[in-house]
Amino acid sequence: MLFPLLCASAPVAASGISQGWRSDGYHVFPGGDLQQAVEAAALNPTNKVVRVHAGIYRPLTKRQALIWFNRSHNGVRLEAIGEVTLTANNNELAGSDSSAPAAVVNHVVYFGDGIGGDTVLVGFRISGANHFVTTQPPEIEPDTSFKKDLFFYADGGAIKIFGHSAPTLRRLEIVDNYASPCAGGISIQQKWAADTPAPAPVRIESCLFYRNRSQITGAAVDLLPGSSAVISNCLFVGNVANLGVNFISADQAQPEFTNSAPLTVFPTSRAVVQQCTFTGNRNGIEDLGHRSIYQNCAFWRNELRGGFYGENPYDLYIEDEAQVTGCVFGGSVMDRRGVVSKLANAFKAPDPRFDSQFKPASLQYARAGIRSPISLPKPTGQ
């Protein structure tokens, strides 16, 4: 695992969850029930930490999510101890004899209405989502005041965030996920009643987004209308959107979002993106949200091919109102609309000469991009 955590201080049983709770939280081992531990922690008034020990955790039934959080689980902290993979894949359950991953949940992790920033997911690899969609129980979102549309069920293969929800996601590897229509990685679909304040931004910190894919938009992260996020110290590599026809467009003759990006920000949404690195993706960022901020980010050769519509790649496509400062751009295609300040940012930068942890040797990137080292993951079984 990319970001191992300290081992638990107390000895626990070798399978299932520990008896009751200990001073350092509930414990889950391979073969244990993750959702059972989350439910137990939610009921505990003083200790809401769940520690998940090294191994691969997969769904044992076909359902909407491997793990789900809604209002009743607010404040639960789910931590990985060692190398922990949460996967949507279970070939045996799916009845698949193919070597390709067979997903059996819509989302690996779901965060629903009523979740605040003290609900934390930290240290996991999340993988294996592959456009499995079911509307069947168990009911992961009990609030029936929100319309559950196609995007609720199908977007966000690795992580779905819905309703008045703003969890904290930290030190995650979000790797090899696919969704259709959007967001193989994280789909943020914040909603709230007209007489209530907007939810706080989702916080995404020190995460890796690697080889995630989508049929239409936001291969790594998608901010649907009315959503917000703060994304800091994250690495985006090898993510590809627009792998197929945009079947959700109202105008099939001239569909929108035919040249989308790993990070897609819809109108009325807002992203604050700081110290992130985008390299080797099909495009960098597409932002139609008008109020976003991009600070000290590094963009290098986001020219990966594979889009269904075959349009030219770019690093940044933004509306005029977005603020872009301290960013460094390299490669052949950069600011698609020509609205980014050339005084506040560096263009036509040389090869950053990334090492295996994406630290640049080129001094021109010294202040841009990720601050802590991140390596691409080694292959593991799903």
C-alpha positions as CSV (number, residue, x, y, z in Angstrom):
1,M,0.0,0.0,0.0
2,L,1.2,3.5,-0.8
3,F,0.4,5.0,2.6
4,P,0.8,2.4,5.4
5,L,-0.5,3.4,8.8
6,L,0.8,2.5,12.2
7,C,-0.3,-0.9,13.5
8,A,-2.9,-1.2,16.2
9,S,-1.6,-1.0,19.7
10,A,-3.8,-3.8,21.1
11,P,-3.9,-7.5,20.2
12,V,-7.1,-8.6,18.5
13,A,-8.7,-11.7,17.1
14,A,-7.5,-13.1,13.8
15,S,-10.8,-12.8,12.0
16,G,-14.0,-10.9,12.1
17,I,-14.2,-7.8,14.2
18,S,-12.8,-7.7,17.7
19,Q,-15.1,-8.4,20.7
20,G,-16.7,-5.0,21.4
21,W,-14.4,-2.1,21.1
22,R,-11.0,-1.3,22.3
23,S,-9.2,2.0,23.1
24,D,-7.9,2.2,19.6
25,G,-11.2,1.2,17.8
26,Y,-13.0,-1.7,16.1
27,H,-10.8,-4.1,14.1
28,V,-11.7,-6.0,10.9
29,F,-9.6,-8.7,9.3
30,P,-9.9,-10.5,5.9
31,G,-13.1,-12.5,6.0
32,G,-14.7,-10.0,8.5
33,D,-17.8,-7.8,7.8
34,L,-16.8,-4.2,7.0
35,Q,-20.3,-2.9,7.2
36,Q,-21.0,-4.6,10.5
37,A,-18.0,-2.8,11.9
38,V,-19.1,0.6,10.5
39,E,-22.6,0.0,12.1
40,A,-21.0,-0.9,15.4
41,A,-18.8,2.2,15.4
42,A,-21.8,4.4,14.5
43,L,-23.6,3.3,17.6
44,N,-20.6,4.0,19.9
45,P,-20.7,7.4,21.5
46,T,-17.0,7.6,22.3
47,N,-15.0,5.6,19.8
48,K,-16.0,5.7,16.1
49,V,-12.7,4.3,14.6
50,V,-12.7,1.2,12.4
51,R,-9.3,-0.3,11.7
52,V,-9.1,-2.5,8.6
53,H,-6.2,-4.9,8.5
54,A,-4.1,-5.9,5.5
55,G,-5.8,-7.9,2.8
56,I,-8.4,-7.7,0.0
57,Y,-12.0,-7.1,0.9
58,R,-14.7,-7.8,-1.8
59,P,-18.5,-7.9,-1.8
60,L,-20.2,-11.2,-0.9
61,T,-23.5,-10.1,-2.4
62,K,-24.6,-8.1,-5.4
63,R,-25.7,-4.7,-4.1
64,Q,-25.3,-0.9,-4.4
65,A,-22.0,-0.6,-2.4
66,L,-19.4,-2.6,-0.6
67,I,-19.4,-0.1,2.3
68,W,-21.9,2.7,2.8
69,F,-22.2,5.7,5.1
70,N,-25.3,7.8,5.6
71,R,-26.5,10.1,8.4
72,S,-26.5,7.4,11.0
73,H,-22.8,6.8,10.4
74,N,-21.6,10.4,10.6
75,G,-18.3,10.7,12.4
76,V,-17.0,7.2,11.7
77,R,-13.4,7.0,10.7
78,L,-12.3,4.0,8.5
79,E,-8.6,3.5,8.5
80,A,-6.4,1.0,6.7
81,I,-3.7,-0.8,8.7
82,G,-1.1,-2.0,6.1
83,E,-1.9,-2.8,2.5
84,V,-5.7,-2.9,2.2
85,T,-7.6,-3.2,-1.0
86,L,-11.4,-2.5,-1.2
87,T,-12.6,-3.9,-4.5
88,A,-15.9,-4.0,-6.4
89,N,-14.8,-7.3,-8.0
90,N,-16.0,-10.8,-7.2
91,N,-15.8,-13.0,-10.3
92,E,-17.1,-16.1,-8.5
93,L,-20.2,-14.2,-7.3
94,A,-20.7,-12.7,-10.8
95,G,-20.4,-16.2,-12.4
96,S,-17.6,-14.9,-14.7
97,D,-14.9,-17.2,-15.9
98,S,-13.1,-14.3,-17.5
99,S,-9.8,-12.9,-16.2
100,A,-11.3,-9.4,-16.4
101,P,-12.7,-8.0,-13.2
102,A,-16.4,-8.6,-12.7
103,A,-17.9,-5.9,-10.5
104,V,-20.9,-6.8,-8.3
105,V,-21.5,-3.3,-6.7
106,N,-22.3,0.1,-8.2
107,H,-19.8,1.9,-5.9
108,V,-17.1,0.5,-3.7
109,V,-17.7,3.2,-1.0
110,Y,-20.8,5.4,-0.7
111,F,-21.2,8.6,1.4
112,G,-24.8,9.8,1.7
113,D,-26.8,12.7,3.1
114,G,-25.8,13.9,6.5
115,I,-22.1,13.2,6.4
116,G,-19.6,15.8,7.5
117,G,-15.9,16.3,7.4
118,D,-15.2,14.3,10.5
119,T,-16.3,11.2,8.6
120,V,-12.9,10.1,7.2
121,L,-11.7,7.4,4.8
122,V,-7.9,7.0,4.9
123,G,-5.2,4.7,3.5
124,F,-7.0,2.3,1.2
125,R,-6.6,1.2,-2.4
126,I,-10.0,1.2,-4.1
127,S,-10.3,-0.7,-7.3
128,G,-12.3,-3.0,-9.5
129,A,-15.4,-0.9,-10.3
130,N,-16.7,-1.8,-13.8
131,H,-20.1,-0.4,-14.6
132,F,-22.2,-2.7,-12.5
133,V,-25.6,-1.0,-11.7
134,T,-28.4,-2.3,-9.5
135,T,-31.2,-0.4,-7.8
136,Q,-31.9,-3.3,-5.4
137,P,-31.6,-3.1,-1.6
138,P,-30.0,-2.9,0.9
139,E,-31.0,0.8,1.0
140,I,-27.8,2.8,1.2
141,E,-29.6,6.2,1.2
142,P,-32.6,6.3,3.5
143,D,-33.4,10.0,2.8
144,T,-36.2,9.8,0.2
145,S,-36.5,13.5,-0.3
146,F,-33.7,13.4,-2.9
147,K,-34.4,12.0,-6.4
148,K,-32.2,9.0,-7.1
149,D,-31.5,9.3,-10.8
150,L,-29.1,7.5,-13.2
151,F,-26.2,9.4,-11.9
152,F,-26.9,8.3,-8.3
153,Y,-26.8,4.7,-9.2
154,A,-24.2,4.6,-12.1
155,D,-21.7,7.4,-11.5
156,G,-18.7,7.0,-9.1
157,G,-17.4,3.5,-9.4
158,A,-14.8,3.9,-6.6
159,I,-16.6,6.4,-4.5
160,K,-20.0,8.1,-4.7
161,I,-20.8,11.2,-2.6
162,F,-24.4,12.3,-2.5
163,G,-26.8,14.8,-0.8
164,H,-25.7,17.2,2.0
165,S,-22.4,15.3,2.4
166,A,-18.8,16.4,2.7
167,P,-16.5,13.6,3.9
168,T,-12.7,13.7,4.1
169,L,-10.8,11.4,1.8
170,R,-7.1,11.0,2.6
171,R,-4.2,9.0,1.2
172,L,-6.2,6.8,-1.1
173,E,-5.1,4.9,-4.2
174,I,-8.0,5.0,-6.6
175,V,-6.9,2.7,-9.4
176,D,-8.4,0.9,-12.4
177,N,-12.1,1.8,-12.0
178,Y,-14.6,2.3,-14.8
179,A,-18.1,3.9,-14.8
180,S,-20.7,4.9,-17.3
181,P,-21.8,7.5,-17.8
182,C,-19.3,9.3,-15.5
183,A,-16.6,9.2,-12.9
184,G,-14.8,5.9,-12.7
185,G,-13.1,7.4,-9.6
186,I,-15.1,9.8,-7.4
187,S,-18.5,11.3,-8.3
188,I,-19.6,14.2,-6.1
189,Q,-23.3,14.9,-6.4
190,Q,-24.1,17.3,-3.5
191,K,-27.7,18.3,-3.0
192,W,-29.5,20.3,-0.4
193,A,-32.9,21.8,0.4
194,A,-33.5,25.4,-0.8
195,D,-33.9,26.6,2.8
196,T,-30.6,25.1,4.1
197,P,-27.0,26.2,3.5
198,A,-24.9,24.4,0.9
199,P,-22.7,21.6,2.2
200,A,-19.1,22.2,2.9
201,P,-16.7,21.1,0.2
202,V,-15.5,17.5,0.0
203,R,-11.9,17.3,1.0
204,I,-9.6,15.0,-1.1
205,E,-6.0,15.0,0.2
206,S,-2.9,13.2,-0.9
207,C,-4.6,10.7,-3.2
208,L,-3.5,8.9,-6.3
209,F,-5.9,8.6,-9.3
210,Y,-4.4,6.0,-11.8
211,R,-5.9,4.5,-14.9
212,N,-9.5,5.3,-14.1
213,R,-12.0,5.5,-17.0
214,S,-15.4,6.7,-17.9
215,Q,-17.8,6.6,-20.9
216,I,-18.4,10.4,-20.8
217,T,-17.0,12.8,-18.2
218,G,-14.7,12.9,-15.2
219,A,-12.6,9.7,-15.4
220,A,-11.0,10.4,-12.0
221,V,-13.3,13.0,-10.3
222,D,-16.6,14.5,-11.4
223,L,-18.3,17.5,-9.7
224,L,-21.9,17.4,-10.8
225,P,-23.9,20.7,-10.8
226,G,-24.0,22.4,-7.4
227,S,-21.0,20.5,-5.9
228,S,-17.7,21.6,-4.4
229,A,-14.4,20.1,-3.5
230,V,-11.0,21.0,-2.2
231,I,-8.4,18.7,-3.9
232,S,-4.8,19.0,-2.6
233,N,-1.5,17.2,-3.1
234,C,-3.1,14.6,-5.5
235,L,-1.5,12.8,-8.5
236,F,-3.5,12.1,-11.7
237,V,-1.9,9.6,-14.1
238,G,-3.3,7.6,-17.1
239,N,-7.0,8.6,-16.7
240,V,-9.2,8.6,-19.8
241,A,-12.8,9.9,-20.3
242,N,-15.0,9.8,-23.4
243,L,-14.5,6.2,-24.1
244,G,-17.9,5.9,-25.8
245,V,-20.9,7.8,-27.2
246,N,-22.4,10.6,-25.0
247,F,-25.8,9.0,-24.7
248,I,-27.1,11.4,-22.1
249,S,-26.8,14.6,-24.2
250,A,-30.1,16.3,-25.1
251,D,-28.6,17.2,-28.5
252,Q,-27.2,14.0,-30.1
253,A,-26.3,15.9,-33.2
254,Q,-23.8,18.1,-31.2
255,P,-23.4,16.6,-27.8
256,E,-21.6,18.4,-25.0
257,F,-18.7,17.0,-23.0
258,T,-17.2,15.1,-26.0
259,N,-13.6,16.1,-25.0
260,S,-13.8,15.8,-21.2
261,A,-11.0,15.3,-18.7
262,P,-9.9,13.3,-15.6
263,L,-11.3,16.2,-13.5
264,T,-14.6,17.6,-14.7
265,V,-16.3,20.5,-13.0
266,F,-19.9,21.2,-14.1
267,P,-21.7,24.5,-14.2
268,T,-22.6,25.9,-10.8
269,S,-19.9,23.7,-9.2
270,R,-16.6,24.8,-7.7
271,A,-13.2,23.2,-7.3
272,V,-10.2,24.4,-5.3
273,V,-7.2,22.5,-6.6
274,Q,-3.8,23.0,-4.9
275,Q,-0.4,21.4,-5.4
276,C,-1.6,18.6,-7.7
277,T,0.2,16.9,-10.6
278,F,-1.5,15.9,-13.9
279,T,0.6,13.9,-16.3
280,G,0.0,11.2,-19.0
281,N,-3.8,11.6,-18.9
282,R,-6.2,12.2,-21.8
283,N,-6.6,16.0,-21.0
284,G,-6.1,17.6,-17.6
285,I,-9.1,19.6,-16.2
286,E,-12.4,20.7,-17.8
287,D,-14.1,23.4,-15.7
288,L,-17.3,25.1,-16.5
289,G,-18.0,26.2,-13.0
290,H,-16.9,29.8,-13.2
291,R,-15.5,30.2,-9.6
292,S,-12.8,27.6,-9.2
293,I,-9.2,28.2,-8.0
294,Y,-6.1,26.4,-9.3
295,Q,-2.9,27.0,-7.4
296,N,0.6,25.6,-7.9
297,C,-0.4,22.7,-10.1
298,A,1.9,20.9,-12.6
299,F,0.7,19.8,-16.0
300,W,2.9,17.6,-18.3
301,R,2.0,15.9,-21.5
302,N,-1.6,15.1,-20.9
303,E,-1.9,13.7,-24.4
304,L,-3.1,10.2,-23.9
305,R,-5.2,8.9,-26.8
306,G,-8.3,6.8,-26.6
307,G,-11.3,9.2,-26.8
308,F,-14.3,8.1,-28.8
309,Y,-14.6,11.6,-30.5
310,G,-11.0,12.0,-31.3
311,E,-10.6,15.7,-30.4
312,N,-7.2,17.3,-29.6
313,P,-6.1,17.0,-25.9
314,Y,-5.4,19.9,-23.5
315,D,-4.2,20.6,-20.0
316,L,-6.8,23.1,-18.9
317,Y,-10.1,24.2,-20.3
318,I,-11.7,26.8,-18.0
319,E,-14.2,29.7,-18.1
320,D,-12.8,33.2,-17.6
321,E,-13.8,33.5,-14.0
322,A,-11.6,30.7,-12.7
323,Q,-8.4,31.8,-10.9
324,V,-5.1,30.1,-12.0
325,T,-1.8,31.1,-10.3
326,G,1.6,29.4,-9.8
327,C,0.8,26.6,-12.3
328,V,3.4,25.1,-14.6
329,F,2.4,23.8,-18.1
330,G,4.5,21.6,-20.4
331,G,3.8,19.6,-23.5
332,S,2.2,20.5,-26.8
333,V,-1.3,21.5,-25.7
334,M,-2.0,23.7,-22.7
335,D,-4.6,26.4,-22.2
336,R,-7.3,25.4,-24.7
337,R,-9.2,28.7,-24.5
338,G,-6.2,31.0,-24.1
339,V,-7.5,32.7,-20.9
340,V,-4.9,31.7,-18.3
341,S,-2.5,34.4,-17.3
342,K,1.0,34.0,-18.7
343,L,2.3,36.4,-16.0
344,A,0.9,34.4,-13.1
345,N,1.9,30.9,-14.5
346,A,4.7,29.3,-16.5
347,F,4.1,28.0,-20.0
348,K,6.2,25.8,-22.3
349,A,8.1,24.4,-19.4
350,P,10.8,21.7,-20.0
351,D,10.4,18.0,-19.2
352,P,10.0,17.8,-15.4
353,R,12.1,14.6,-15.3
354,F,9.9,12.9,-12.7
355,D,11.5,10.2,-10.6
356,S,9.5,7.1,-9.6
357,Q,7.7,9.1,-6.9
358,F,6.9,12.0,-9.3
359,K,9.3,14.4,-7.7
360,P,10.6,16.6,-10.6
361,A,14.3,17.2,-11.2
362,S,13.6,20.3,-13.3
363,L,13.8,23.4,-11.1
364,Q,11.0,25.1,-13.0
365,Y,8.6,22.7,-11.3
366,A,10.1,23.2,-7.8
367,R,7.0,25.0,-6.4
368,A,4.3,23.2,-8.5
369,G,2.8,19.8,-8.2
370,I,2.6,17.3,-5.4
371,R,4.5,18.1,-2.2
372,S,4.8,14.5,-0.8
373,P,6.1,11.6,-2.9
374,I,3.6,9.3,-4.6
375,S,4.5,6.1,-6.5
376,L,2.4,4.2,-8.9
377,P,1.1,1.0,-7.2
378,K,2.5,-2.5,-7.8
379,P,0.0,-4.9,-9.5
380,T,-2.1,-6.9,-7.0
381,G,-4.8,-9.5,-7.3
382,Q,-8.4,-8.3,-7.4
